[in-house]
Amino acid sequence: MSSLALIRATEMAARSTSQAHERLDSLEPRVTKLETENHIQFKEIFFRLKRLEMFLVTGMGAVIAMLVTVLIKMG
């Protein structure tokens, strides 16, 4: 390989490396934004599940209380 070709190859590698760094730097804010959105969405889903769990536990407590009342009245 001639020295001119080697210089061109080195320049192309340096240029593509700097372009890659620029692309990565431009993607970083987008990734941060997506991470934030995902965090908010998962937090909202978690709170909805907790609320649903509360309703289910309360409902089961009412059913159990009703069954105990029926058992007491039968006996």
C-alpha positions in Angstrom: 0.0 0.0 0.0 1.4 3.4 -0.9 1.9 6.1 1.6 -0.8 8.2 -0.1 -3.4 5.4 0.2 -2.4 4.9 3.8 -2.9 8.6 4.6 -6.3 8.5 2.9 -7.3 5.4 4.8 -6.2 7.0 8.1 -8.1 10.2 7.3 -11.3 8.2 6.4 -11.1 6.3 9.7 -10.6 9.5 11.7 -13.5 11.1 9.8 -15.9 8.2 10.3 -14.9 8.0 14.0 -15.7 11.7 14.5 -19.0 11.3 12.6 -19.9 8.3 14.8 -19.2 10.4 17.9 -21.4 13.2 16.5 -24.3 10.7 15.8 -23.9 9.3 19.3 -24.0 12.7 20.9 -27.1 13.6 19.0 -28.8 10.4 20.1 -28.1 10.8 23.8 -30.8 13.4 24.5 -33.4 11.3 22.7 -32.4 8.2 24.8 -32.6 10.2 28.0 -36.1 11.5 27.0 -37.3 7.9 26.3 -35.9 6.7 29.6 -37.8 9.4 31.4 -41.0 8.6 29.5 -40.7 4.9 30.3 -40.0 5.6 34.0 -43.2 7.8 34.2 -45.3 5.2 32.4 -44.1 2.3 34.6 -44.7 4.4 37.7 -48.3 5.0 36.5 -48.9 1.4 35.8 -47.5 0.4 39.2 -49.9 2.8 40.9 -52.8 1.5 38.9 -51.9 -2.1 39.8 -51.7 -1.1 43.5 -55.2 0.5 43.3 -56.6 -2.6 41.6 -55.0 -4.8 44.3 -56.6 -2.7 47.0 -60.1 -3.1 45.4 -59.6 -6.9 45.1 -58.4 -7.3 48.7 -61.3 -5.2 49.9 -63.8 -7.1 47.8 -62.5 -10.5 49.1 -62.7 -9.2 52.7 -66.3 -8.3 52.1 -67.0 -11.8 50.7 -65.2 -13.5 53.5 -67.2 -11.4 56.1 -70.4 -12.3 54.4 -69.6 -16.0 54.4 -68.6 -15.9 58.1 -72.0 -14.1 58.8 -73.9 -16.8 56.9 -72.0 -19.6 58.9 -72.7 -17.9 62.2 -76.4 -17.6 61.4 -76.6 -21.3 60.3 -75.0 -22.6 63.5 
